[in-house]
């Protein structure tokens, strides 16, 4: 694997995470429990998809084969995606959606904070812009997790069930492979294993305030970051997300 091949994979991982989660969150538009949440989730989705355009746009430049962000988003099949399994999990109820967002936001803010110091100026600039949005996302999702976790008996039970369901997907965030090693050696991105301590401390504080119990398990589903083993949910998501481009290739408005 060359340096640029590893760089392309890294950028796809960043862009695919925000693209898939952005689409997932957008599914709440018009369906959220209250109007304020409907608008807030729609704005979160727009932020994530805006970040996707930057990451995948840079990926296309690095690849050098004429593919832009739109082509990478809409013309790849499921096995070509490099997102975390966590972000492709179905929304479930509102509690599960917010727990998924919080678990992602905590990791995302830590990673983006490290990427601001990237040796690649373009990565650093994207990270600096995205980190401002991610910080707001984390503040909001953490506050909501606390409010629901330490709320009524039913809201607490739902949030604990959401945490129990999603926890096995957290470990994949901290897996390292040849791509990560190459990025760390170049100073472009940190080794994912080095983010775990900060992550555990951050989510530990929030979940304790939410009176939620972190599952006592280090088991981790994996395979999304290298495309080896996506869940069946990603294929269904892409069927909806890519329908227009697949039905009318290269269409222009």
N, C-alpha and C positions, 0 to 999 in steps of 0.2 A: 504494500500500500504506500503510495507516494504521499508527500506532505499535502498536496492539494486534494487528493482523494479523501484523506482523513478530514481535512478542513471542510470539504463539501458535506461529508457525513455528519460532522458536528453541527453545521449550519442547518441541515435538514432536521436534525433532532430538535434544535431550538424552534425552528419554524413550524414543524409538524405538531409539537406540543401545543403551541398557542393556536394553531389552526383548528385542530381537532377539539380542543377544549372550548375555543370560541364558538364553534358550531354547536357543540353540546349545550352551552349556556344559552345560545340564541334560540334554542328549542322552547325555552320558557316564554318567549315573547308572545303576549296575548293570553298566557296560561298561568302566570304567577298568581299566588294567593291574594295579593293586594297590588294596587296600581303602582305604589312606590317601589315595590320589589320588581315589578315588571320592567319599569324604566331603568332601575339600577342594574339589573341583570343584562338588559339590552346594551347598556353603556359598557359594562364589563366585556361583553362579547365583542363590541366594536374595538375596544382597546386591544384585545388579544389578536383580533384579525388584522388590525393595523400593524402590530408588532410582527405578525406573520409576513406581511408584505416586505418588511425590511430584512428579516432573516432569509426568507426564500429568494428575495431579489439578489442578495449578496451571494447566496448559494449558486444561483444561475450564473453570476459573473465568474465565480471561482471555477465552476464546471467548464465554462467556455464552449458550450454546445448550442447556444442560442435559445436556451429555455429561460423564460422569465418566471416571476413568482406565480402568475396565473397558470402557466403551463405545468409548473411543478405541483401546484395545488390540485388542478382539475384533470390532469392527464396521466397521473400515476395510479397504479393499482395498489391494493392493500399491502401486498408484500414489499412494496417499495417505500412504504411509510416507516418513519423512525421515531414515532412518538412513544411516550410512556404508556403502558397499559392502563394506568390510572385514569388518564384523561379520556379514554374511549369508553369507559364504563357508563352505562345508561344513567339518566338523571335520577330515576327512582322518585321518592318523595322529595319535598323541599328540603328536608333535613339532610338527606343524603347528598343532594346537590351542593349545599353549603359546606358540608363536611369535606367533600371532594375538593371544593374550591379552596378551603382553608389549608388542607394538606398540601395542595399544589402551590398556593401562594407563599407559604412558609419557605418551601424549597426554592421557589422562583426568586424571591427577594434576596435570599442568601447568595444564590448563584450569580444573579445580575450584579450584586454588590462586588463580587470578585471579578466579574468580567469587565467592570469599569476600568480595572487596571490591566486589561489585556495588552499584549505586545502588538496586536493588530489594531490600528487606529479605527478602522471601520467597525470592528466588533465593540470596541470601547464606546464609540459614539452611539451605537444602537442600544447598548446596555444602559448607558446613562439616561437616554430618553425613556426606555422601557421601565427602568427602576422606579421612576416617579409614579407611573401608573400602577406598577406592582405593589408599591408601598401602600397606596390607597386601597387596592384590592385586598391586601392582607389585613389592613385595619378594619375594613368592613366585614370580611368573612370571619375574622377572629371575634369581633364584637357580637356577631349574630350567633356564632357557635356558643359563646358564653351565655347569651340571652336565652337560647333554646335549651342548652344543656342544664343550666341552673334555673329553668323555668318551671313549668308544670310537670306533673308526674308523667304525662303522656309525651311532652316534648323531650324530656330527659331520656325516656325510654327509646324514642325514635333516634335521637342523636347518638346514644350509645350503640344502638343497632347499626347505624350508619358507619360509625367508627370501626366496629367489629368487622363489618363487611369490607371496608376499604383498606384496612390496615395491611393485609397481605400484599397490596400493590405499592406500598411505600418503599420497600427495600430496593426496588429496581432503580430508584433515583440515585442510589449510591454504589451501583455496580460499575466497575471500570473494565475497559477492554483496550484493544490496540488503538482505537480511535482516540480514546481519552488519554492514553499514554503519549501519543504523538502530539496532541494539543497541549498537554502539560509540558512536554519537553520544549515546545516552541514558545511557551509562555502565553499562548492564546487563551487557554481556559484552564481552570483548576482541575486537579484530580477529584472526581466525585466522592471518593471515599473520605476526603478531608472535610466534607461539608456536614457529615453526620452529627458530630458533637454539637455544633451550633444549632442544627435542626432539632435535635432531641431536646435541647435546652429551651428553644423557642416554643415548640408545641407543648412541651411539658408544662410550662407556665400557664399557657392559655387553657389547656385541657383540665388542669387542676382547678382553675377558676371556674370552669364550666362544670365541675364535679363529675367529670367523665374519666373512666378508667382505661388507660392504654393497654391493649391486649399484650399478654406476656408471651410474645412469639416473635421470632426473627425470620420466620418463613417468608419468602418473597417470590411472588410470581414474576417471571421475567421473559424476555423475548421480543418485546415491543421495540426497544431501542435499536436492535439490529435487524428487525423485520422477520425474525425466525418464527415467531409464534404470537401473532395478534389474536385477539378474541374474535368471535363471530360478530361482535357488535360493530367493529370497524367497517366491515363490508357493507352492513346495512346503512351505516352513517354515510359512507362514500356514495352509495346508490342515490341518496337524496342530494348530497352536496354537489355531486358532479353531474347530475342528470342533464342540465341544460347544455353544458359543454360537450357531453357525450352524444346527445341527440342532434345538436347542431354544431359540429366541429368548426372552430375558427369563426364563429358567427360574430358580426359586428353590429352594434346598435346604430 
